[in-house]
Amino acid sequence: MGVQELRSRTRDEARVLVAGAGPAGAILSLELARHGIRSRVVDRAAAPPLFPKMDYINARSMELLRRLGLADRIRAGAVPAGFDADFVFLTGVDEPPVAVWRQPSPRAQAERYAAADDGTGAVEPYLRITGSLLEDVLRQALREHPLVDFEESVELTDLEQDPDGVTVALADRAAAPAGRGRELRVEYLVGCDGGNSAVRRALGVDQPVSGPSSSRCSVYFRSSDPLLRRHGRAFITTSARGITLVSRDEGELWTASFQIPDGTRFDGDPVAAMGEKLGEAFTVDEVLTVSHWTGTLAVTERYREGRVFLAGDAAHQFYPFGGHGANTGIADAVDLGWKLAARLGGWGGEDLLASYEEERRPVALFNKEMSANLLEVWRRFGQLARDGASREHLAGFLEREAYQVDNSGIHFGHRYHRSRVVAAEPGPAPRWDWTGITPRVWPGGRVPAVRLADGTPLFDRLGPGLTLVDLSGTGAGAPLAKLAAEQGVPLEHLALEGAEGAAVRAVWGAGLVLVRPDQHAAWRGDRLPEDAPALLDLVLGRAKAVGA
């Protein structure tokens, strides 16, 4: 049913419609709500999918979720924090591992972060959780929030926009008669509706595939067979015979993934296929589901068309092996969420919305290449084994690539250095560390995490809007805080004095730091600029260019 065929137009109470209640869509809506903006979330499914599409939330994503009060709720359903997340490589289950990439448990990482208060740590460690459990938690949070209208079994079928808003056609899949249509009018629409995004298709935005694509079959099953842990516990086990095995809960839940000929579906015995590719038959207590999917590396050509935006898998797709997909989408949601809230709240300008694509698309392009990098290790390991490489050669190759399991620099190191709403600085930026967190403030980058004298993470003292962290010892940031209050801009003036302020300044390297809602620095300096109003206009997208 087309938009023009619908009979009436109804202005929705929600100002933003979010299509899709996966991690990106749910977090976007909760981010809007954090800033007082009502949204409506629609999802075509009545419940989260059974198949666990994701299993890893990195530490940076957990910091962002902590801001929304979700970290503890999500950890309650996660794999227990004491389990390591090792990657094991086998030529067959009948032989010892060729190599093991060690990844310490969340508990061990939390202890390491607590022991180092020099800006090189994080507020939260990573966690492992099945995607269906995560989506259950997020959907429940949507249902509970008074500023979120959440509808399941509702899909977006069409859209039409004009300079003043977006008209969307919705179909109630569970209504009688099935597919009954209705129409809503909102100010903005965000497509978080996955790789086959209806919003993206309606916009006519291409998502060109770059790099290898492959058809794959995944089996979600339950097994207590000790053969699966013959070589100890592992998060991911990769066999050179062509199968990747993932422990979902460190108990009896597993997924196995293997490649199949392009354009086909696997219609054989999944249990027999898994045993053959692992190198030995094993007992499966229950096959929960078998799914077919296409692995791709793709980023859309643009993230916005007028009043319609794309986020999460609707904007980019990666193979799941590197943990980039959902985590990139979580950061998309936070970035766009606070900017839409600022625009709708009257304290952000139009350039703030334009900066969303400037900031997030380069991150997706980077993560696409990192995903391809890890995917190539998997491919080469199997190919080298099939070509007859010795165990020693295979072990040497994998040892050289083991740095990829400790890639905190990728998760924490993105700097929005070309963003129009970041006050850029001349001179060389701090060196980027692939496997570590840079302990210094730089405009566009995440500010380092440190603890205050009472043990409270400084991040927990940042406000929901802007925060001016004042380490000057003289209250030098007060005029900017006063200006923001006069303009109705939510800005927290966090003045840290004495030894506490000096300790933070020793890590951050500046007396004044203007921190955005996503914990990225918008500006830093030792004194306010002479034209403080221009600085505020710049970081809130009310200036035409970075130098304006």
VOGU-3710 file (C-alpha; in Angstrom, 3 decimals, decimal comma):
1> mgvqelrsrt> 0,000/0,000/0,000  1,498/3,321/-1,032  1,528/6,407/1,125  -0,860/8,253/-1,177  -3,396/5,411/-0,920  -3,791/5,730/2,808  -6,827/7,617/3,937  -5,663/9,936/6,689  -2,607/11,557/8,143  -2,074/11,447/11,893
11> rdearvlvag> 0,585/13,497/13,629  2,252/11,066/16,007  3,023/12,110/19,562  6,483/10,653/19,072  8,805/12,981/17,203  11,066/10,246/15,868  10,095/6,894/14,376  12,693/4,144/14,700  12,222/1,182/12,364  13,761/-1,893/13,979
21> agpagailsl> 14,126/-2,946/17,626  17,504/-4,660/17,362  20,415/-3,291/19,396  20,886/-0,173/17,239  17,193/0,744/17,136  16,530/0,076/20,812  19,596/1,997/21,992  18,820/4,919/19,675  15,345/5,216/21,169  16,673/4,957/24,738
31> elarhgirsr> 19,296/7,588/23,942  16,569/9,936/22,712  14,589/9,248/25,875  17,638/10,050/27,999  17,420/13,558/26,585  13,663/13,841/26,996  12,604/13,098/23,405  9,699/10,726/22,765  10,103/8,162/20,015  8,125/5,303/18,528
41> vvdraaappl> 9,859/1,992/17,765  8,289/-0,519/15,393  9,602/-3,985/14,670  8,209/-6,457/12,187  8,891/-9,408/14,515  6,828/-10,345/17,555  9,937/-11,395/19,497  13,715/-11,474/19,121  14,988/-14,086/16,655  15,912/-17,433/18,162
51> fpkmdyinar> 19,236/-17,557/16,371  21,871/-15,591/18,345  23,274/-13,305/15,665  25,845/-11,710/17,972  27,737/-12,805/21,042  30,239/-10,105/22,001  29,838/-6,544/23,309  33,166/-4,784/23,524  34,253/-2,641/26,446  33,642/0,634/24,630
61> smellrrlgl> 30,061/-0,341/23,858  29,592/-1,263/27,508  30,733/2,225/28,516  28,062/3,684/26,254  25,423/1,330/27,648  26,439/2,199/31,201  25,342/5,795/30,507  21,846/4,453/29,814  21,740/2,422/33,025  21,802/-0,838/31,068
71> adriragavp> 25,200/-2,330/31,882  24,160/-4,273/34,990  20,948/-5,541/33,384  22,837/-6,851/30,391  25,571/-8,451/32,484  22,915/-10,333/34,441  22,168/-12,376/31,304  25,744/-12,655/30,069  28,242/-15,485/30,158  29,735/-15,473/33,700
81> agfdadfvfl> 32,571/-12,976/33,972  35,152/-15,544/35,039  35,358/-17,308/31,677  38,145/-16,395/29,277  37,316/-15,813/25,611  40,089/-17,713/23,833  40,309/-18,436/20,107  41,464/-21,986/19,339  42,720/-23,177/15,936  42,651/-26,882/15,064
91> tgvdeppvav> 43,547/-28,988/12,080  41,135/-31,517/13,559  39,676/-32,247/16,954  41,823/-35,389/17,156  45,030/-33,319/17,401  46,187/-30,669/19,878  45,509/-27,044/18,928  47,852/-25,486/16,400  47,533/-22,159/18,200  45,498/-20,429/20,905
101> wrqpspraqa> 44,833/-16,707/20,985  44,355/-15,770/24,623  41,754/-13,227/25,685  41,482/-12,742/29,466  38,059/-12,932/31,055  35,936/-9,838/31,737  36,760/-10,239/35,425  40,494/-10,246/34,696  40,129/-7,223/32,435  38,156/-5,367/35,099
111> eryaaaddgt> 40,923/-6,083/37,602  43,506/-4,777/35,150  41,501/-1,612/34,551  41,158/-1,090/38,318  44,913/-1,432/38,836  45,823/1,167/36,200  44,389/4,640/36,715  46,498/6,278/34,039  43,866/6,613/31,314  44,781/3,355/29,590
121> gavepylrit> 41,798/1,459/30,986  38,040/1,401/30,564  35,115/1,829/32,909  33,576/-1,481/31,831  35,093/-4,728/30,506  33,671/-6,577/27,526  31,055/-9,275/27,863  29,649/-12,229/25,947  25,902/-12,554/25,579  23,672/-14,238/23,043
131> gslledvlrq> 21,951/-11,790/20,749  18,469/-13,038/21,629  19,064/-12,422/25,351  20,449/-8,960/24,657  17,433/-8,079/22,547  15,117/-9,366/25,293  16,731/-6,976/27,769  16,556/-4,057/25,344  12,948/-4,737/24,355  11,949/-4,832/28,005
141> alrehplvdf> 13,698/-1,498/28,557  11,703/-0,060/25,648  8,434/-1,314/27,135  9,243/0,199/30,519  10,298/3,672/29,406  7,540/6,306/29,490  9,039/8,175/26,528  9,082/5,152/24,214  6,090/3,781/22,315  7,076/0,264/21,301
151> eesveltdle> 5,103/-1,827/18,814  5,948/-5,365/17,763  4,611/-7,149/14,661  4,501/-3,815/12,837  6,506/-3,148/9,704  7,247/-0,064/7,681  6,005/-0,480/4,108  6,527/2,952/2,592  7,693/6,450/3,343  7,418/9,916/1,907
161> qdpdgvtval> 9,230/12,964/3,161  9,116/16,709/2,669  10,997/19,607/4,268  8,772/19,506/7,372  8,666/15,796/8,200  8,196/12,195/7,133  4,975/10,325/6,430  5,315/6,591/6,964  3,014/3,727/6,061  2,863/0,940/8,618
171> adraaapagr> 1,321/-2,511/8,412  0,085/-4,319/11,530  1,159/-7,892/10,827  -0,743/-9,326/13,785  -3,939/-7,327/13,218  -7,120/-8,598/11,639  -7,235/-8,377/8,720  -3,542/-9,197/8,454  -1,450/-6,347/7,133  -3,970/-3,619/7,986
181> grelrveylv> -2,344/-0,321/7,109  -2,096/2,993/8,866  -0,147/6,174/8,440  1,879/8,317/10,815  3,579/11,672/10,504  6,870/12,237/12,360  9,670/14,755/12,248  12,458/12,216/11,647  12,739/8,567/10,681  15,694/6,277/11,432
191> gcdggnsavr> 16,082/2,950/9,657  17,632/0,417/12,043  15,921/-2,447/10,257  18,887/-4,622/9,346  20,757/-5,702/6,277  17,599/-5,954/4,164  16,435/-2,541/5,347  13,071/-1,461/3,962  13,989/2,119/4,811  17,194/1,943/2,786
201> ralgvdqpvs> 15,379/0,404/-0,166  12,685/3,083/-0,043  15,380/5,762/-0,119  17,127/4,100/-3,052  20,456/4,160/-1,216  23,004/1,610/-2,417  25,024/-0,586/-0,098  27,826/-1,741/-2,389  29,591/-4,933/-1,375  33,364/-4,795/-1,202
211> gpsssrcsvy> 35,542/-7,804/-0,616  34,523/-11,440/-0,395  30,929/-12,604/0,022  29,975/-16,156/0,842  26,896/-18,258/1,488  26,952/-19,876/4,898  24,940/-22,278/6,986  24,795/-21,910/10,761  23,481/-24,483/13,220  22,314/-23,485/16,693
221> frssdpllrr> 22,316/-26,546/18,907  22,538/-27,974/22,385  25,228/-30,522/23,251  26,891/-31,816/26,413  29,369/-33,990/24,536  32,815/-33,562/26,178  34,462/-33,857/22,760  33,602/-30,206/22,165  35,936/-29,309/25,045  38,581/-31,935/24,463
231> hgrafittsa> 41,233/-29,211/24,320  39,778/-27,049/27,071  37,317/-24,220/27,007  37,258/-21,778/24,131  35,034/-18,990/22,949  35,663/-19,673/19,253  37,127/-22,860/17,816  38,163/-22,833/14,166  38,949/-26,047/12,336  41,007/-26,018/9,171
241> rgitlvsrde> 38,435/-28,475/7,820  36,031/-25,548/7,397  33,918/-25,041/10,486  33,797/-22,371/13,184  32,345/-23,410/16,542  31,165/-20,820/19,073  30,389/-21,502/22,721  27,363/-19,359/23,463  27,003/-19,768/27,208  29,995/-21,875/28,357
251> gelwtasfqi> 27,388/-24,545/28,996  25,544/-26,615/26,415  24,588/-23,981/23,831  26,658/-23,769/20,651  26,589/-22,473/17,116  28,540/-23,882/14,213  29,044/-22,098/10,916  30,378/-23,440/7,638  30,506/-22,234/4,064  28,229/-23,673/1,382
261> pdgtrfdgdp> 28,174/-23,110/-2,402  26,981/-19,637/-3,295  23,294/-19,334/-3,951  22,440/-22,690/-2,372  20,847/-23,947/0,822  22,196/-26,790/2,920  19,612/-29,561/3,009  21,712/-32,377/4,441  22,115/-33,685/7,988  23,586/-30,757/9,974
271> vaamgeklge> 24,874/-33,018/12,748  26,771/-35,230/10,305  28,154/-32,183/8,498  29,438/-30,648/11,721  31,143/-33,889/12,756  32,802/-34,281/9,376  34,147/-30,731/9,367  35,313/-30,909/12,971  37,074/-34,209/12,325  35,057/-36,506/14,587
281> aftvdevltv> 31,378/-37,232/15,148  29,814/-35,955/18,355  26,446/-36,127/20,056  23,956/-33,311/19,597  21,159/-33,295/22,161  18,957/-30,867/20,210  19,180/-28,847/17,021  17,459/-25,561/17,881  17,544/-23,955/14,454  19,400/-24,002/11,154
291> shwtgtlavt> 19,839/-20,700/9,341  21,266/-19,608/6,004  22,886/-16,263/5,480  25,256/-14,424/3,219  28,429/-13,018/4,693  29,215/-9,618/3,214  31,368/-6,573/3,777  29,395/-3,489/2,832  28,888/0,150/3,817  26,126/2,339/2,403
301> eryregrvfl> 27,035/5,247/0,166  25,316/7,691/2,494  23,722/7,603/5,931  21,114/10,278/5,417  18,530/11,452/2,948  16,741/14,574/4,192  14,923/13,700/7,402  15,629/9,992/7,118  18,740/8,331/8,583  20,284/4,865/8,528
311> agdaahqfyp> 22,078/3,182/11,429  23,347/-0,251/12,417  23,163/-3,063/9,864  20,973/-0,899/7,646  24,079/1,254/7,130  26,837/-1,370/7,215  27,324/-5,127/7,246  30,305/-7,156/8,403  31,044/-10,812/8,954  30,250/-11,597/12,599
321> fgghgantgi> 33,672/-13,082/13,403  35,360/-9,829/14,387  32,658/-8,472/16,698  32,411/-5,227/14,710  28,807/-5,296/13,513  26,649/-4,772/16,589  29,300/-2,675/18,331  29,557/-0,291/15,397  25,755/-0,040/15,414  25,634/0,756/19,142
331> adavdlgwkl> 27,987/3,700/18,654  25,944/4,818/15,609  22,834/4,877/17,781  24,402/6,946/20,550  25,969/9,425/18,103  22,759/9,997/16,153  20,539/9,799/19,226  22,027/12,697/21,129  22,300/14,812/17,994  18,648/14,305/17,057
341> aarlggwgge> 17,719/15,086/20,657  19,753/18,304/20,561  18,128/19,371/17,299  14,613/18,596/18,509  15,346/20,125/21,906  16,300/23,417/20,300  19,914/23,488/21,443  21,546/21,864/18,412  21,815/23,149/14,866  21,407/21,496/11,487
351> dllasyeeer> 25,154/20,935/11,131  24,955/18,617/14,123  22,816/16,223/12,079  25,118/16,570/9,078  28,033/15,514/11,277  26,496/12,077/11,931  27,601/10,653/8,584  30,918/12,524/8,746  31,728/10,830/12,031  30,238/7,380/11,756
361> rpvalfnkem> 30,705/6,355/8,109  34,535/6,522/8,286  34,376/4,299/11,366  32,294/1,748/9,470  34,706/1,836/6,531  37,630/1,276/8,897  35,879/-1,550/10,735  34,979/-3,154/7,413  38,665/-3,413/6,587  39,470/-4,744/10,052
371> sanllevwrr> 36,759/-7,376/9,630  38,233/-8,297/6,256  41,655/-8,513/7,887  40,464/-11,076/10,431  38,402/-12,928/7,853  41,538/-13,345/5,760  43,290/-15,052/8,671  40,486/-17,635/8,839  40,631/-18,170/5,082  44,406/-18,480/4,909
381> fgqlardgas> 44,570/-20,855/7,868  42,249/-23,280/6,106  43,957/-22,840/2,748  47,459/-23,311/4,135  46,376/-26,474/5,948  44,791/-27,862/2,788  47,968/-27,035/0,865  49,986/-29,186/3,243  51,675/-26,578/5,439  53,258/-28,101/8,533
391> rehlagfler> 51,885/-27,491/12,016  54,967/-25,412/12,744  54,324/-23,148/9,778  50,645/-22,816/10,667  51,527/-22,011/14,282  54,012/-19,360/13,170  51,487/-17,746/10,848  48,806/-17,634/13,557  51,228/-16,355/16,186  52,040/-13,413/13,949
401> eayqvdnsgi> 48,335/-12,601/13,610  47,450/-13,005/17,299  47,530/-9,239/17,876  44,026/-9,119/16,394  42,443/-10,619/19,498  43,608/-7,632/21,592  42,330/-4,755/19,509  41,156/-2,273/22,127  42,685/0,521/20,073  40,106/-0,152/17,361
411> hfghryhrsr> 37,251/-0,025/19,849  38,443/3,038/21,759  40,648/4,881/19,317  38,252/6,402/16,777  38,754/10,153/16,500  36,253/12,285/14,655  39,075/14,461/13,418  37,259/15,754/10,323  33,936/16,419/11,973  32,481/19,873/11,495
421> vvaaepgpap> 31,369/19,921/15,152  34,794/19,221/16,645  37,187/22,085/17,384  40,223/20,779/15,521  43,739/21,580/16,704  46,857/22,169/14,639  49,841/19,911/15,028  50,253/16,133/15,200  47,674/14,086/17,051  48,726/11,548/19,687
431> rwdwtgitpr> 49,975/8,293/18,252  47,243/5,731/17,688  47,817/2,377/19,373  46,175/-0,639/17,723  46,159/-2,708/20,912  45,826/-0,046/23,581  43,957/3,048/24,726  45,613/6,429/24,230  45,839/8,165/27,657  45,378/11,728/26,486
441> vwpggrvpav> 42,544/14,015/25,473  42,413/14,966/21,812  39,489/16,745/20,123  37,202/14,216/18,468  38,423/11,255/20,518  36,982/9,529/23,556  38,307/11,119/26,725  40,439/8,805/28,907  38,669/7,014/31,730  40,020/7,859/35,175
451> rladgtplfd> 38,716/7,498/38,724  38,181/10,279/41,207  39,531/10,318/44,747  36,528/8,420/46,140  36,889/5,700/43,480  34,002/6,947/41,328  34,673/6,750/37,597  34,837/10,271/36,192  32,549/9,089/33,392  29,784/8,625/35,984
461> rlgpgltlvd> 29,985/12,333/36,818  29,467/13,482/33,244  26,044/14,950/32,558  23,542/13,710/29,964  24,233/16,750/27,804  27,547/18,547/27,413  29,985/18,537/30,314  32,725/21,121/30,767  35,342/19,355/32,872  37,193/22,180/34,584
471> lsgtgagapl> 40,644/21,211/35,864  41,945/24,776/35,977  41,671/25,107/39,745  40,300/28,622/39,237  36,833/27,952/37,832  37,962/29,227/34,440  35,097/27,448/32,693  32,334/29,307/34,544  31,666/31,894/31,774  30,966/29,151/29,224
481> aklaaeqgvp> 28,643/27,389/31,672  26,798/30,659/32,250  26,492/31,256/28,506  25,118/27,753/27,954  22,529/28,225/30,700  21,400/31,506/29,129  20,918/29,722/25,801  19,096/26,725/27,258  21,952/24,350/26,448  22,254/21,451/28,918
491> lehlalegae> 25,857/21,823/30,087  27,256/20,507/33,347  30,174/22,498/34,776  32,228/19,830/36,551  35,001/21,642/38,432  37,589/19,352/40,018  39,988/21,137/42,311  43,101/20,485/44,352  44,923/17,185/44,154  41,946/15,497/42,500
501> gaavravwga> 41,845/17,983/39,631  45,629/17,883/39,270  45,585/14,083/39,024  43,003/14,130/36,219  44,828/16,936/34,435  48,069/14,951/34,524  46,338/12,301/32,394  44,100/14,495/30,263  46,725/17,122/29,486  44,409/20,170/29,476
511> glvlvrpdqh> 42,786/22,477/31,990  39,393/22,636/30,278  37,741/19,880/28,265  34,295/20,123/26,696  32,891/16,581/26,619  29,968/15,552/24,442  27,167/13,193/25,557  28,987/10,296/23,834  32,130/10,891/25,969  34,102/12,299/23,036
521> aawrgdrlpe> 35,974/15,582/23,450  34,568/18,456/21,395  37,234/20,969/22,479  40,096/21,328/24,902  42,288/24,185/26,109  43,853/25,794/29,127  41,611/28,833/28,886  38,357/29,644/27,145  38,681/31,131/23,666  38,002/34,854/23,332
531> dapalldlvl> 34,873/34,089/21,327  33,190/31,548/23,603  29,798/31,875/21,861  31,432/30,809/18,584  32,868/27,715/20,285  29,441/26,731/21,577  27,920/27,332/18,146  30,597/25,192/16,537  30,270/22,100/18,732  26,472/22,269/18,585
541> grakavga> 26,329/22,522/14,819  25,187/26,103/14,730  28,209/27,216/12,696  28,660/26,650/8,972  32,174/25,183/9,117  34,849/24,137/11,555  36,652/27,435/11,188  33,535/29,595/11,418
//
